[in-house]
Amino acid sequence: MKIMEILVRDAVILDVEAGTKSRVLEEMAGALAGAVASIDAERLLEVLVEREALQSTGIGEGVAIPHGKLPGLDGLVAGFARSRKGVDFDSIDGQPTELFFLLVVPEHAGGRQHLKALARISRFCRNADFRKKLSEAVGLDEVMAVIEVEDGKF
């Protein structure tokens, strides 16, 4: 599975305005709901908040991968957001989070596809060069190109 196949271009936020974890989730849920008609922003936000209550999805190195299962969704979708100033996302390393990949899977889908997408995004984000390029990318086209290049490597 390629991330470019599930990443919703219209749900990419180049400079998230939010300064808190809850507001980042709200902003990302709103962007994805605005781009995918079958997603209700409020319900998605509830799912994300419930998941974060279990354990933070802040994986460290300035990256978080909030995710959850949503009823009524036809297939796996992803969004992306970037914060220039960083947000306290309760990451495992205690550092501010700047890069956010949102992953949403249909409620009754098997976990395999969901886990593969999480693993793929996690693998990308372990690459310091990828994180740097994504942080420094100017404009939506460049952000998408950085992700597409990394996606093509695996």
Buried (B, 14 or more C-beta within 10 A) or exposed (E): EEBBEBBBEEBBBBEBEBEEBEEBBBBBBBBBBEBBEEBBBEBBBBBBBEBBEEEBBBBBBBBBBBBBBBEEBEEBBBBBBBBEEBBBBBBEEEBBBBBBBBBBBBEEBEEEBBEEBBEBBEEBBEBEEBBEBBBEBEEBEBBBEBBEEBBEEE
